[in-house]
Amino acid sequence: MATTRTAASISHSGQVLSRAVTFQFTLDPNVEQKIMLAKCAGARRFTVNHHLARVKANLDARSAERVASSDDVTPAEPPASSLSWSGFSFINEFNAWKNGMADDSPINDDGTRGLIWRHELPGDVFECASVDAAHALENFSASRNGKRRGSPVGFPRFQAKGKVTPSFRLRNRATPDQAPSKHPIRFSDAGHLRLPKFGQVKLFGPTRKIRCMIDAGRFHVYSATLTQCAGHWTVSLTGVAAELHQAERSRSNRHAVPVGVDRGITSLAVAADANGTPFEDFEGVKTLREAQATLKAANQALARTTPGSKGRQRARARLAKTHRKVANTRRHLVHQVSKALVTRAQVLALEDLNVAGMVRNRHLAKSISDAAMGELSRQILYKAKWHGVEVRMVDRFFPSSKTCSGCGEIKRDLDLSQRTYFCNVCDLAIDRDLNAAINLARWQPKERPADTPPNPTRTLILTTV
């Protein structure tokens, strides 16, 4: 899955690739490959910490000298410019350091300079880690200078073993117009993926769809991200694909009337059209609540173990396995709902909820997080682009739940516990979520005066045809 579009590329078969897509599979590595995976994840942590330590030491020295004297200040390293913390400069610096060409390169016992183990791992591990460190530092700099929207971002944290998710990225050093058989990252058969320095790695799951897309020139892999979660290694193949077939993007067989989607806790989503006809009611996500007993037992077992022992590692693995199952079940349900909505409707109306602010309510935080409201919206938005669906983002201050879908009367006082909406004017009695979905489907953006410029921070209508 993906949320952004990239510049169009032309594949070896002449297909135009413009749709960002990611395929994920679970790996089944052998003993040697598991050791190599752990080494690559450690090398990524090592590279990121190297850049963070160098930048932090430079910032601390400049801060101390600025306090002592304003005349003699150590120059910023890298130079203080818009590209001072770019991924390109970080890659060049670390390559020179690890290859023994820098003044401060490590000296080995045999007198050689540089990292003695640098040739054992793919070079992309170091370069991609340098890019990640540069990106994190650029976010920190933009936040400190007030150029980054959202919550303030502090200096990136150093990555410690056991406290961060083991992960690293490999680039597919091939262009889309090259034959797939010459790509460094490619499928050797239905059950094996070839990776640089790893050879053929066995994986689980059906691969026929992605292999057919690659052979037909409808998908090109840009990179492979390998991540360890709950004791399992997964690979995410990210790249660009061709647009969906016209039959899947056609609107001829879809619901013509706009459909409003009300996200909630009791029901994951309630959909109804502008005519007041119920469209679909999707059952709420209760995976976390149903797993509370198992999670409690796993946490108690972890608390009784000795720190640093083998038993503690096994207890952590059991707890992580339960969390992984909950997350996968929730993600599967949300994918089903989002796919059903974008393939059955022509126009969808979603409320622009402030999910980050809603979870600050400690009484509802667990239920709201389990409902995956933000994830459902994200999936609907990017899948709508794929299927040619118009999505209307309704203003979050629109009283969809308090407005009567029968007469338009607005009820000022409506508690969250009232699951049925009763109108005192027209005596309408209707399910609260269904009433909100009907109002969302009927919502229309207010016309802006001709002399008023648009607000770039808020987009109410997203049309993707």
C-alpha positions as CSV (number, residue, x, y, z in Angstrom):
1,M,0.0,0.0,0.0
2,A,1.1,3.6,-0.5
3,T,0.0,7.2,0.0
4,T,2.0,9.2,-2.5
5,R,2.6,9.4,-6.2
6,T,6.0,9.6,-7.8
7,A,7.3,10.9,-11.1
8,A,6.1,8.7,-13.9
9,S,8.7,6.2,-15.3
10,I,8.6,4.0,-18.3
11,S,9.1,0.2,-17.8
12,H,10.8,-2.2,-20.2
13,S,7.5,-3.1,-21.7
14,G,6.5,0.6,-22.3
15,Q,4.1,0.8,-19.3
16,V,3.8,4.2,-17.5
17,L,4.6,3.7,-13.9
18,S,3.2,6.4,-11.6
19,R,1.4,4.7,-8.7
20,A,3.4,4.2,-5.5
21,V,2.8,0.7,-4.1
22,T,4.3,-1.6,-1.4
23,F,4.1,-5.3,-1.1
24,Q,5.0,-7.0,2.2
25,F,6.0,-10.6,2.8
26,T,7.3,-12.6,5.7
27,L,10.7,-14.2,5.3
28,D,12.0,-17.6,6.3
29,P,15.8,-17.1,6.4
30,N,18.3,-19.9,7.2
31,V,20.8,-19.6,10.1
32,E,23.4,-17.8,8.1
33,Q,20.9,-15.4,6.7
34,K,19.5,-14.6,10.2
35,I,23.0,-13.8,11.3
36,M,23.5,-11.5,8.3
37,L,20.1,-9.8,8.9
38,A,21.1,-9.1,12.5
39,K,24.5,-7.7,11.4
40,C,22.8,-5.4,8.9
41,A,20.4,-4.1,11.5
42,G,23.3,-3.5,13.8
43,A,25.2,-1.7,11.1
44,R,22.3,0.6,10.5
45,R,22.2,1.5,14.2
46,F,25.9,2.0,14.2
47,T,25.8,4.4,11.1
48,V,22.9,6.5,12.5
49,N,24.6,6.8,15.9
50,H,27.8,7.8,14.2
51,H,26.2,10.8,12.4
52,L,24.2,11.8,15.4
53,A,27.2,11.8,17.7
54,R,29.3,13.8,15.3
55,V,26.5,16.4,14.8
56,K,25.7,16.6,18.6
57,A,29.4,17.1,19.5
58,N,29.7,19.9,16.9
59,L,26.5,21.6,18.2
60,D,27.6,21.3,21.8
61,A,31.0,22.8,21.0
62,R,29.4,25.7,19.1
63,S,27.0,26.3,22.0
64,A,29.8,26.3,24.6
65,E,31.9,28.7,22.5
66,R,29.0,31.0,21.8
67,V,28.5,31.4,25.6
68,A,32.2,32.0,26.2
69,S,32.9,34.3,23.2
70,S,30.8,35.5,20.2
71,D,33.9,36.1,18.1
72,D,35.6,32.7,17.8
73,V,33.0,30.1,17.1
74,T,33.7,26.6,15.6
75,P,32.3,26.4,12.1
76,A,29.3,24.2,11.7
77,E,30.2,20.7,10.5
78,P,28.8,20.1,7.9
79,P,28.8,23.8,6.7
80,A,25.7,25.7,7.9
81,S,23.7,25.8,4.8
82,S,20.4,24.4,3.4
83,L,22.4,21.2,2.5
84,S,24.5,21.0,5.6
85,W,22.6,17.9,6.8
86,S,21.9,16.4,3.4
87,G,22.0,12.7,2.8
88,F,24.6,13.1,0.1
89,S,27.1,14.8,2.4
90,F,26.5,12.2,5.1
91,I,27.1,9.3,2.6
92,N,30.4,10.9,1.5
93,E,31.6,11.5,5.0
94,F,30.8,8.0,6.3
95,N,32.2,6.3,3.2
96,A,35.5,8.1,3.7
97,W,35.5,7.3,7.4
98,K,34.7,3.6,7.1
99,N,37.1,3.1,4.2
100,G,40.0,4.6,6.1
101,M,40.4,7.8,4.1
102,A,39.4,10.2,6.8
103,D,41.7,11.7,9.4
104,D,39.7,10.2,12.2
105,S,39.1,6.8,10.7
106,P,39.4,3.9,13.1
107,I,42.8,2.1,13.2
108,N,42.7,-1.7,13.4
109,D,45.2,-4.0,15.3
110,D,47.0,-4.9,12.0
111,G,47.6,-1.2,11.2
112,T,44.9,-0.9,8.6
113,R,42.5,1.9,8.7
114,G,38.7,1.8,8.4
115,L,36.0,-0.6,9.5
116,I,37.4,-4.1,9.0
117,W,34.0,-5.6,8.6
118,R,32.6,-3.1,6.1
119,H,32.9,-5.5,3.1
120,E,30.8,-8.2,4.8
121,L,27.6,-6.3,4.4
122,P,25.8,-4.6,1.5
123,G,26.9,-1.0,1.0
124,D,23.3,0.1,0.8
125,V,22.9,-0.5,4.5
126,F,25.4,2.3,5.4
127,E,24.2,4.7,2.7
128,C,20.4,4.3,3.4
129,A,21.2,4.7,7.1
130,S,23.0,7.9,6.4
131,V,20.0,9.2,4.5
132,D,17.7,8.3,7.4
133,A,20.0,10.2,9.8
134,A,20.1,13.2,7.6
135,H,16.3,13.2,7.2
136,A,15.8,13.1,11.0
137,L,18.2,15.9,11.5
138,E,16.6,18.0,8.9
139,N,13.2,17.6,10.6
140,F,14.9,18.7,13.9
141,S,16.4,21.7,12.2
142,A,13.1,22.7,10.5
143,S,11.2,22.3,13.7
144,R,13.7,24.4,15.7
145,N,13.5,27.2,13.0
146,G,9.7,27.1,12.9
147,K,9.6,25.8,9.3
148,R,8.0,22.5,10.2
149,R,4.3,22.1,10.8
150,G,3.0,19.9,13.6
151,S,4.4,19.1,17.1
152,P,7.9,20.2,17.9
153,V,10.6,17.7,17.1
154,G,13.7,17.3,19.3
155,F,17.1,16.1,18.5
156,P,17.0,12.5,17.2
157,R,17.5,9.8,19.8
158,F,20.5,7.5,19.7
159,Q,19.5,4.0,18.7
160,A,20.3,1.3,21.3
161,K,20.1,-2.4,20.7
162,G,17.0,-3.9,22.1
163,K,15.2,-0.6,22.3
164,V,14.6,0.1,18.6
165,T,13.1,-2.1,16.0
166,P,15.8,-3.9,14.0
167,S,15.4,-2.7,10.4
168,F,17.5,-1.7,7.4
169,R,16.9,-0.8,3.7
170,L,18.4,-2.0,0.4
171,R,18.1,-0.2,-2.9
172,N,17.3,-1.9,-6.2
173,R,20.1,-0.5,-8.3
174,A,18.3,-0.9,-11.6
175,T,16.2,1.4,-13.8
176,P,12.6,0.5,-14.7
177,D,13.5,0.1,-18.4
178,Q,16.0,-2.8,-17.6
179,A,14.8,-6.4,-17.8
180,P,13.7,-7.8,-14.4
181,S,16.2,-10.7,-14.7
182,K,19.1,-8.2,-14.3
183,H,17.7,-6.5,-11.2
184,P,19.7,-7.0,-7.9
185,I,16.5,-7.5,-6.0
186,R,14.3,-10.0,-7.9
187,F,12.2,-13.1,-7.5
188,S,14.2,-16.2,-8.4
189,D,11.0,-18.4,-8.2
190,A,7.6,-18.4,-6.6
191,G,9.0,-18.9,-3.1
192,H,12.4,-17.1,-3.1
193,L,13.6,-13.5,-3.2
194,R,17.1,-12.7,-4.2
195,L,18.8,-9.9,-2.2
196,P,22.4,-8.5,-2.5
197,K,24.9,-10.4,-0.3
198,F,22.1,-12.6,1.0
199,G,21.4,-14.8,-2.0
200,Q,18.0,-16.5,-2.3
201,V,15.8,-15.9,0.8
202,K,12.7,-18.1,1.3
203,L,9.5,-16.2,2.0
204,F,5.9,-17.0,2.8
205,G,2.7,-16.0,1.0
206,P,1.5,-15.9,-2.6
207,T,3.8,-14.0,-4.9
208,R,2.1,-14.6,-8.2
209,K,0.5,-11.2,-8.4
210,I,3.7,-9.2,-7.9
211,R,5.8,-11.5,-10.1
212,C,3.3,-11.2,-13.0
213,M,3.3,-7.4,-12.5
214,I,7.1,-7.3,-12.7
215,D,7.3,-9.6,-15.7
216,A,4.7,-7.5,-17.5
217,G,6.5,-4.3,-16.7
218,R,3.6,-3.0,-14.5
219,F,5.7,-2.8,-11.3
220,H,9.3,-1.8,-10.6
221,V,10.9,-2.3,-7.2
222,Y,12.8,0.7,-5.9
223,S,13.9,-0.7,-2.5
224,A,13.4,-3.5,0.0
225,T,13.0,-2.7,3.7
226,L,13.7,-5.6,6.0
227,T,12.2,-5.4,9.5
228,Q,12.1,-7.7,12.5
229,C,8.9,-7.8,14.4
230,A,7.9,-10.3,17.1
231,G,10.7,-12.6,16.1
232,H,9.8,-12.6,12.4
233,W,11.6,-10.8,9.6
234,T,9.5,-9.2,6.9
235,V,10.4,-7.5,3.7
236,S,8.5,-4.6,2.2
237,L,9.1,-4.1,-1.5
238,T,8.4,-0.5,-2.4
239,G,8.2,0.8,-5.9
240,V,6.0,2.2,-8.7
241,A,3.2,0.5,-10.6
242,A,1.0,1.2,-13.6
243,E,-2.5,2.5,-13.1
244,L,-5.2,0.0,-12.4
245,H,-7.1,-1.5,-15.3
246,Q,-9.9,0.7,-16.6
247,A,-12.5,-1.8,-15.6
248,E,-11.5,-1.3,-11.9
249,R,-11.5,2.4,-12.3
250,S,-14.8,2.6,-14.1
251,R,-17.7,4.3,-12.3
252,S,-20.5,2.8,-14.3
253,N,-21.4,0.1,-11.8
254,R,-21.0,2.1,-8.6
255,H,-23.4,3.9,-6.4
256,A,-24.1,7.2,-8.0
257,V,-25.4,9.1,-5.0
258,P,-22.8,10.5,-2.6
259,V,-22.0,8.2,0.4
260,G,-21.2,9.5,3.8
261,V,-18.9,7.5,6.1
262,D,-19.1,8.0,9.8
263,R,-16.3,6.4,11.7
264,G,-16.8,5.3,15.3
265,I,-16.0,2.9,18.1
266,T,-19.1,0.7,18.3
267,S,-19.1,0.3,14.5
268,L,-15.9,0.7,12.5
269,A,-17.8,2.7,9.9
270,V,-21.4,3.3,9.1
271,A,-22.1,4.4,5.5
272,A,-25.3,5.9,4.1
273,D,-26.1,7.9,0.9
274,A,-27.6,11.4,0.7
275,N,-31.1,10.0,0.1
276,G,-31.1,8.5,3.6
277,T,-30.6,4.9,2.4
278,P,-28.2,2.8,4.5
279,F,-25.2,1.8,2.5
280,E,-23.2,-0.5,4.8
281,D,-22.5,-1.0,8.5
282,F,-19.1,-2.4,9.3
283,E,-18.6,-4.1,12.6
284,G,-16.3,-2.3,15.0
285,V,-12.7,-3.4,15.7
286,K,-12.3,-5.1,19.1
287,T,-9.1,-6.9,18.7
288,L,-7.2,-5.1,21.4
289,R,-10.1,-5.4,23.9
290,E,-10.5,-9.1,23.2
291,A,-6.8,-9.7,23.7
292,Q,-6.6,-7.9,27.1
293,A,-6.6,-11.2,29.1
294,T,-3.8,-12.6,27.0
295,L,-1.8,-9.4,27.1
296,K,-2.2,-9.1,30.9
297,A,-0.9,-12.6,31.4
298,A,2.0,-12.0,29.1
299,N,2.9,-8.8,30.8
300,Q,2.8,-10.4,34.3
301,A,5.0,-13.2,33.0
302,L,7.5,-10.7,31.7
303,A,7.5,-8.8,35.0
304,R,8.5,-11.9,36.9
305,T,11.5,-12.6,34.8
306,T,15.1,-11.6,35.6
307,P,16.4,-8.7,33.5
308,G,18.9,-9.9,30.9
309,S,18.0,-13.6,31.2
310,K,16.9,-16.0,28.5
311,G,13.6,-16.3,30.1
312,R,13.0,-12.6,29.8
313,Q,13.8,-12.8,26.1
314,R,11.2,-15.6,25.6
315,A,8.6,-13.6,27.7
316,R,9.2,-10.5,25.6
317,A,8.8,-12.6,22.4
318,R,5.5,-14.0,23.6
319,L,4.2,-10.5,24.4
320,A,5.3,-9.1,21.1
321,K,3.7,-12.0,19.3
322,T,0.3,-11.2,20.9
323,H,0.6,-7.5,20.0
324,R,1.6,-8.5,16.4
325,K,-1.5,-10.6,16.1
326,V,-3.7,-7.8,17.3
327,A,-2.2,-5.3,14.9
328,N,-2.4,-7.7,11.9
329,T,-6.1,-8.4,12.6
330,R,-6.9,-4.7,12.9
331,R,-5.0,-3.9,9.7
332,H,-6.8,-6.7,7.8
333,L,-10.3,-5.5,8.9
334,V,-9.5,-1.9,7.9
335,H,-8.2,-3.0,4.5
336,Q,-11.5,-4.9,3.9
337,V,-13.6,-1.9,4.8
338,S,-11.6,0.6,2.8
339,K,-11.6,-1.6,-0.3
340,A,-15.3,-2.2,-0.1
341,L,-16.0,1.5,0.1
342,V,-13.8,2.7,-2.8
343,T,-15.0,-0.1,-5.1
344,R,-18.7,0.5,-4.5
345,A,-19.2,4.3,-4.4
346,Q,-18.5,7.1,-6.8
347,V,-18.3,9.9,-4.1
348,L,-17.3,9.4,-0.5
349,A,-17.6,12.0,2.3
350,L,-15.3,11.7,5.3
351,E,-15.2,13.8,8.4
352,D,-11.9,15.5,9.1
353,L,-11.5,14.1,12.6
354,N,-8.7,15.3,14.9
355,V,-7.7,11.8,16.0
356,A,-4.5,12.9,17.7
357,G,-6.6,15.2,19.9
358,M,-9.3,12.6,20.6
359,V,-6.8,10.1,22.0
360,R,-5.8,12.6,24.7
361,N,-9.0,11.6,26.4
362,R,-7.8,8.9,28.8
363,H,-11.2,7.4,29.1
364,L,-11.6,6.8,25.3
365,A,-7.9,6.6,24.2
366,K,-7.8,2.8,24.1
367,S,-11.1,2.4,22.2
368,I,-10.2,5.2,19.7
369,S,-6.8,3.7,19.0
370,D,-8.3,0.2,18.6
371,A,-10.9,1.6,16.1
372,A,-8.1,2.7,13.8
373,M,-9.9,5.9,12.7
374,G,-6.8,7.6,11.3
375,E,-5.7,4.4,9.4
376,L,-9.1,3.9,7.8
377,S,-9.0,7.5,6.5
378,R,-5.5,7.1,5.2
379,Q,-6.4,3.9,3.3
380,I,-9.5,5.4,1.8
381,L,-7.6,8.4,0.6
382,Y,-4.9,6.6,-1.3
383,K,-7.2,3.8,-2.6
384,A,-9.6,6.4,-3.8
385,K,-6.8,7.8,-6.1
386,W,-6.3,4.3,-7.5
387,H,-9.9,3.6,-8.2
388,G,-10.9,7.1,-9.4
389,V,-13.2,8.0,-6.5
390,E,-14.0,11.5,-5.4
391,V,-13.4,12.1,-1.7
392,R,-14.9,15.0,0.2
393,M,-13.2,15.9,3.5
394,V,-16.0,17.4,5.6
395,D,-15.1,20.2,8.1
396,R,-14.5,18.7,11.5
397,F,-16.7,21.4,13.1
398,F,-19.7,20.3,11.0
399,P,-22.3,19.0,13.5
400,S,-23.0,15.7,11.7
401,S,-24.1,13.9,14.8
402,K,-26.2,16.7,16.3
403,T,-28.1,17.6,13.1
404,C,-31.4,15.8,12.4
405,S,-31.3,14.2,9.0
406,G,-35.1,14.5,8.7
407,C,-35.7,18.2,9.3
408,G,-32.2,19.7,9.8
409,E,-32.8,20.7,13.4
410,I,-29.5,20.9,15.4
411,K,-29.6,19.4,18.9
412,R,-27.2,21.4,21.1
413,D,-26.9,18.8,23.9
414,L,-26.1,15.3,22.7
415,D,-24.2,13.0,25.0
416,L,-21.9,10.3,23.6
417,S,-23.8,7.7,25.5
418,Q,-27.0,8.4,23.5
419,R,-26.7,5.9,20.7
420,T,-30.2,6.7,19.2
421,Y,-30.9,10.2,17.9
422,F,-34.4,11.6,18.9
423,C,-35.5,14.8,17.2
424,N,-37.9,16.9,19.3
425,V,-39.2,18.7,16.2
426,C,-40.1,16.0,13.7
427,D,-40.1,13.0,16.2
428,L,-37.4,11.2,14.1
429,A,-35.8,8.3,15.9
430,I,-32.7,7.0,14.1
431,D,-29.4,5.4,15.0
432,R,-26.9,8.0,15.9
433,D,-24.1,6.8,13.5
434,L,-26.5,6.4,10.6
435,N,-27.9,9.9,11.1
436,A,-24.3,11.3,11.0
437,A,-23.5,9.3,7.9
438,I,-26.6,10.7,6.1
439,N,-25.6,14.3,7.1
440,L,-22.0,13.8,5.9
441,A,-23.3,12.6,2.5
442,R,-25.4,15.7,2.1
443,W,-22.6,18.1,3.2
444,Q,-21.5,20.7,0.6
445,P,-18.6,23.1,1.0
446,K,-19.4,26.7,1.6
447,E,-18.6,28.9,-1.4
448,R,-15.7,31.3,-0.8
449,P,-15.9,34.9,-1.8
450,A,-14.1,35.7,-5.0
451,D,-11.6,38.0,-3.3
452,T,-10.7,35.5,-0.6
453,P,-7.6,33.4,-1.3
454,P,-7.8,29.7,-0.5
455,N,-6.4,28.3,2.7
456,P,-3.4,26.1,1.8
457,T,-3.5,24.3,5.1
458,R,-6.9,22.9,4.7
459,T,-8.3,21.0,1.7
460,L,-12.0,20.2,1.8
461,I,-12.4,18.4,-1.5
462,L,-10.0,16.0,-3.1
463,T,-11.0,15.0,-6.6
464,T,-9.1,12.1,-8.2
465,V,-10.5,10.9,-11.5
